[in-house]
Amino acid sequence: MRILVTGASGFIGSALIPRLAAEGHELRALSRDPAKVRSGEAEVLRGDLLTADGLAEAVDGIEVAYYLVHSMERGEGGGSSAAAASFAARERLSAANFASAARCAGVRRIVYLGGPLPRRGAPSAHLCSRAGVERVLLEAVPESVALRASIVIGARSRSFRLLVRLVERLPVLALPAWRTNRTRPIDGRDVIEMLALAGSAPGLAGLSLDVFGPDELTYEQMLGRIAEIMLVRRPVLRLGMSMTPLTGRIVAAITEEDPELVVPLMESLQSDLLPVDERALSLLPVALHSFGAAVEHALAEWERSEPLAAR
């Protein structure tokens, strides 16, 4: 198949390209900065989803397109009004531009990786935005499918790196009230396999599928397991409130991350993020790795290129 991968320089996109290349697909990658795409297995094109520059060329002749782009950080200063808008507005505009180009080019299926929605209560702004992107893409190309993952465990996953940096840098873990909420994190290797299958698997048209690992954990349990695997002891100070705007910025400073990324992520922790159903297990059959195995693998890969002070 002729396949386009957007977000090709990111954690998921850069791992998906060699997986698809191994099956003999003809690959094209799209990036605002082609120099960041480290792959000799795909034709790399320059394009900008916000402005739609390069999209028509990117989707020309494509059968399946992977949409792996998120826009949570603030726009760079001095840019266009679109670039300076909220992350939700940027995501809507990017998705609409891509959906229009894909529909006009006759793309058969878009595969989108987004986030889960809580079973109860209102979703955060971050998760609302992911759901909005999902709707735009699925409505534009009816054969499309959306996968919804919560925390993806991998050496380059920014949500996982956030957890590891907290364990690494805080002698005591001061955890807000959301520490008791639950989710089912998934190994990045399993997400890649599911994405690869989703490009051609039958019976997926128009579906939104929760993809998840085998272990249901609270956020406190996740941090505790990561500390155990890193062979460090981290006492927990349990706080009675969340104060996300404040704690999010503190966490961003500790982990040296952009608060425009961290605060929306932490707002998404205010409720359980568990699968609504388990259809993905039969439609996209993959032998899932346990949380412990996922963390061990991710940390080992991390340390091959970057030391961890706590290990």
Buried (B, 14 or more C-beta within 10 A) or exposed (E): BBBBBBBBBBBBBBBBBBBBBEEEBBBBBBBBEBEEBEBEBBEBBBBBBBBBBBBEBBBBEBBBBBBBBBBBBBBEEEEEEBBBBBBBBBBBBBBBBBBBBBBEBEBBBBBBBBBBBBEEEEBBBBBBBBBBBBBBBBEBBEEBBBBBBBBBBBBBBBBBBBBBBBBBEBEEBBBBBBBEBBBBBBBBBBBBBBBBBBBBBEEBEEBBBBBBBBBBBBBBBBBBBBBBBBEBEBEBEEBEEBEBEEBBBEBBEBBEBEBBBBBBBBBBBBBBBBBEEEBBBEBBEBEBBEBEBBBBBBBEBBEEEEEBEBE
